[in-house]
């Protein structure tokens, strides 16, 4: 009779310990692997699962060799623990939506408050309060938040760029103004590659701040430039128009000068030096390095 073959000795593929080294350890074969990766200590597998799940005990884990999903059985819990576990799961799923609702609500009521303050600032404090008291509450809740939205959208309309492109397109016709403003009307010897300007990009923070501060600036400009206008609303509107026009003209002129600076730039030749000057410069560099 042939001698019965003994089963191969168990090796743990995590700690590389054998069955002889620790006979009291609990072994487990959790997947379809065979050979040296078939067996693993129950304790080593538990530690390996903890590292893979990263605290999420409910997540599934598979064998890295044969991709077999491990069958994990949890002990039965009492009714109180089961109830608390379900509550924790519900809160985990609901909390992102609740946080989003709080953020949206905060932004909405901030927009309503800003809209109310803007109305009182434009038409006057007493008249603004009287208008909002007589208005329909639903109309106020829907209309006041649109005020900052419209201001931001209006700020994003960059009409100065269209005026500047028209200016550059018809720059030959503006040569008569070159004596008043240097650089206007002279065709640039080189057109920049992208046609842009330094710092010419849409900044979200700058657009938002400029849009929200615009009613205050328009009110102040109206008080300074149109004092004789009795109506606060008309004064603010005229002040806003004047501010937009003045700012646009200055911005167009500034961008045109930036364009000309970019188009007329030159790259200088590297300055030629005598041999004595180069040797003297090398000695100075050595002395500074020694120091």
C-alpha positions in Angstrom: 0.0 0.0 0.0 1.2 3.4 -0.8 1.9 5.7 2.1 -0.7 8.4 2.7 0.5 11.8 1.7 0.4 14.3 4.5 -1.4 17.6 3.9 1.0 20.5 3.1 2.0 22.7 6.0 -0.1 25.8 6.4 1.6 29.2 5.8 0.0 32.5 6.5 0.5 34.9 3.5 0.3 37.9 5.8 2.8 37.2 8.6 4.5 34.2 6.8 4.2 32.1 10.0 3.7 28.4 9.8 1.4 26.0 11.6 4.3 24.7 13.7 5.3 28.1 15.0 1.9 28.9 16.5 -0.3 25.8 17.0 -2.9 27.7 19.0 -3.7 30.2 16.2 -7.0 29.9 14.3 -6.7 29.3 10.5 -9.1 30.1 7.8 -9.3 29.5 4.0 -11.6 32.3 2.9 -11.2 32.1 -0.9 -10.5 29.8 -3.9 -6.7 30.2 -3.7 -4.6 27.1 -3.4 -1.0 26.4 -2.4 0.9 28.9 -0.2 -1.9 31.5 -0.4 -4.7 29.2 0.6 -4.4 29.6 4.4 -4.3 32.7 6.6 -4.5 33.4 10.3 -8.0 34.6 11.4 -6.3 37.4 13.4 -4.1 38.4 10.4 -7.1 38.5 8.1 -9.1 40.6 10.6 -6.2 43.2 10.7 -5.9 43.1 6.9 -9.7 43.7 6.6 -9.5 46.6 9.0 -6.9 48.3 6.8 -8.8 47.7 3.6 -12.2 48.8 5.0 -10.7 51.8 6.8 -13.3 51.9 9.6 -16.3 51.1 7.3 -17.2 47.6 8.6 -20.1 47.2 6.2 -18.0 47.4 3.0 -17.2 44.3 1.0 -13.6 43.1 0.5 -12.3 40.6 -2.0 -9.1 38.5 -2.2 -6.3 40.3 -4.0 -5.2 37.1 -5.8 -8.4 35.3 -7.0 -10.9 38.2 -6.5 -13.2 36.1 -4.4 -15.4 38.2 -2.1 -14.9 37.2 1.5 -18.1 36.1 3.3 -18.1 38.1 6.5 -20.6 37.2 9.2 -21.4 39.6 12.1 -22.8 38.5 15.4 -26.5 39.1 16.1 -27.1 42.4 17.9 -29.8 43.4 20.3 -32.9 45.4 19.2 -31.5 48.6 20.7 -28.2 48.3 18.9 -30.0 47.4 15.6 -32.3 50.5 16.0 -29.3 52.8 16.7 -27.5 51.3 13.6 -30.5 52.1 11.4 -30.7 55.6 12.8 -27.0 56.1 12.0 -27.5 54.9 8.4 -30.5 57.2 7.9 -28.6 60.2 9.3 -25.6 59.4 7.1 -27.8 59.4 4.0 -29.9 62.5 4.9 -27.1 64.8 6.3 -25.6 65.8 2.8 -29.1 66.9 1.6 -29.8 68.7 4.9 -26.4 70.5 4.7 -27.1 71.5 1.1 -30.6 72.8 2.1 -29.1 74.9 4.9 -26.5 76.4 2.5 -29.2 77.1 -0.1 -31.5 78.6 2.5 -28.7 80.8 3.9 -27.9 82.1 0.4 -31.5 82.7 -0.4 -32.3 84.7 2.7 -29.0 86.6 2.3 -30.2 87.5 -1.2 -33.6 88.6 0.1 -31.9 90.8 2.8 -29.6 92.3 0.2 -32.5 93.0 -2.2 -34.4 94.8 0.6 -31.4 96.9 1.6 -30.8 97.8 -2.1 -34.4 98.9 -2.5 -34.2 101.1 0.5 -30.9 102.5 -0.6 -32.1 103.3 -4.2 -35.5 104.8 -3.5 -34.9 106.0 0.0 -35.3 104.5 3.4 -38.8 105.5 4.2 -40.2 105.2 0.7 -38.5 101.8 0.3 -40.1 100.5 3.5 -43.5 101.8 2.4 -43.2 100.1 -1.0 -42.2 96.7 0.5 -45.0 96.9 3.1 -47.6 97.5 0.4 -46.2 94.9 -2.0 -47.4 91.3 -2.1 -45.2 89.1 0.2 -45.0 86.4 -2.5 -43.7 89.0 -5.0 -41.1 90.2 -2.4 -39.9 86.6 -1.8 -39.6 86.0 -5.5 -38.4 89.5 -6.6 -35.9 90.6 -3.9 -33.5 87.6 -4.5 -33.4 88.4 -8.2 -31.8 91.8 -7.5 -28.3 90.5 -6.7 -28.6 87.9 -9.4 -29.3 90.5 -12.0 -26.5 92.7 -10.8 -24.0 89.8 -11.1 -25.3 88.9 -14.6 -25.1 92.6 -15.6 -21.5 92.8 -14.3 -20.5 89.8 -16.5 -21.5 91.7 -19.7 -18.1 93.1 -20.7 -19.3 95.8 -23.2 -15.9 97.5 -23.0 -14.3 94.7 -24.9 -16.6 95.2 -27.9 -15.9 98.9 -27.9 -12.2 98.2 -27.7 -12.3 95.8 -30.7 -14.2 98.4 -32.7 -11.6 100.9 -31.7 -8.7 98.7 -32.9 -10.6 97.8 -36.0 -11.0 101.4 -37.1 -7.8 102.7 -35.5 -6.7 104.2 -38.8 -9.7 106.6 -38.6 -8.5 107.8 -35.2 -5.1 109.1 -36.3 -6.3 112.7 -35.8 -6.6 112.0 -32.0 -3.0 110.8 -31.7 -1.9 114.3 -30.8 -4.4 114.4 -27.9 -3.7 110.9 -26.5 -0.3 109.4 -27.5 -0.6 106.0 -29.0 -4.2 106.2 -30.3 -4.6 105.5 -33.9 -1.1 104.2 -34.6 -1.2 100.8 -36.1 0.8 98.3 -34.0 3.8 96.8 -35.7 3.0 93.4 -34.2 -0.3 91.8 -33.2 -0.1 89.8 -29.9 -0.6 86.1 -30.3 -3.8 85.7 -28.3 -5.0 89.3 -28.5 -5.4 89.4 -24.8 -4.2 91.8 -22.1 -2.3 91.3 -18.9 -4.7 90.3 -16.2 -7.6 90.2 -18.7 -9.6 87.3 -17.2 -13.0 86.9 -15.5 -12.4 86.9 -11.8 -15.4 85.4 -9.8 -14.5 87.3 -6.6 -14.0 90.6 -8.4 -17.2 90.2 -10.4 -19.2 89.3 -7.3 -17.8 92.2 -5.2 -18.2 94.7 -8.0 -21.8 93.7 -8.6 -22.8 93.8 -5.0 -21.1 97.2 -4.3 -22.5 98.8 -7.5 -25.8 100.1 -5.9 -23.9 101.9 -3.2 -21.5 103.4 -5.7 -24.4 104.5 -7.9 -26.1 106.1 -4.9 -22.9 108.0 -4.0 -22.2 109.1 -7.6 -25.8 110.3 -7.9 -25.6 112.4 -4.7 -22.3 113.9 -5.9 -23.0 114.6 -9.5 -26.8 115.1 -9.6 -27.7 116.9 -6.4 -30.4 119.0 -8.0 -32.5 115.9 -9.0 -35.2 115.6 -6.3 -36.0 111.9 -6.8 -33.7 109.5 -5.1 -34.4 106.8 -7.7 -33.6 109.0 -10.6 -30.5 110.3 -8.9 -29.3 106.7 -8.3 -30.0 105.7 -11.9 -28.2 108.7 -13.3 -25.3 108.1 -10.9 -25.0 104.5 -12.0 -25.1 105.3 -15.7 -22.4 108.0 -15.2 -20.2 105.6 -13.2 -20.5 102.8 -15.8 -19.7 105.2 -18.6 -16.7 106.8 -16.9 -15.3 103.5 -15.7 -15.8 102.0 -19.2 -14.0 104.8 -21.0 -11.1 104.6 -18.6 -11.0 100.8 -18.9 -11.0 100.9 -22.7 -8.2 103.5 -22.7 -6.2 101.5 -20.2 -6.6 98.2 -22.2 -5.6 100.0 -25.4 -2.4 101.2 -23.8 -1.7 97.7 -22.5 -2.3 96.4 -26.0 0.2 98.9 -27.5 2.8 98.1 -24.8 2.5 94.4 -25.6 2.6 95.1 -29.4 5.6 97.4 -29.3 7.8 95.5 -26.9 11.4 94.8 -28.0 14.0 92.3 -26.9 17.4 93.8 -26.3 20.7 92.3 -27.5 22.8 90.7 -24.9 25.5 93.3 -23.9 28.9 92.5 -25.2 31.7 92.6 -22.7 35.5 92.8 -23.0 37.6 89.9 -21.8 39.0 91.9 -18.9 35.4 92.7 -17.7 34.5 89.0 -17.9 37.6 88.0 -15.9 36.8 90.7 -13.3 33.2 89.5 -13.0 34.4 85.8 -12.5 36.7 87.0 -9.7 33.9 88.9 -8.0 31.7 85.7 -8.2 34.5 83.6 -6.7 35.0 86.1 -3.8 31.2 86.2 -3.1 31.1 82.4 -3.1 34.0 82.2 -0.6 32.3 84.6 1.7 
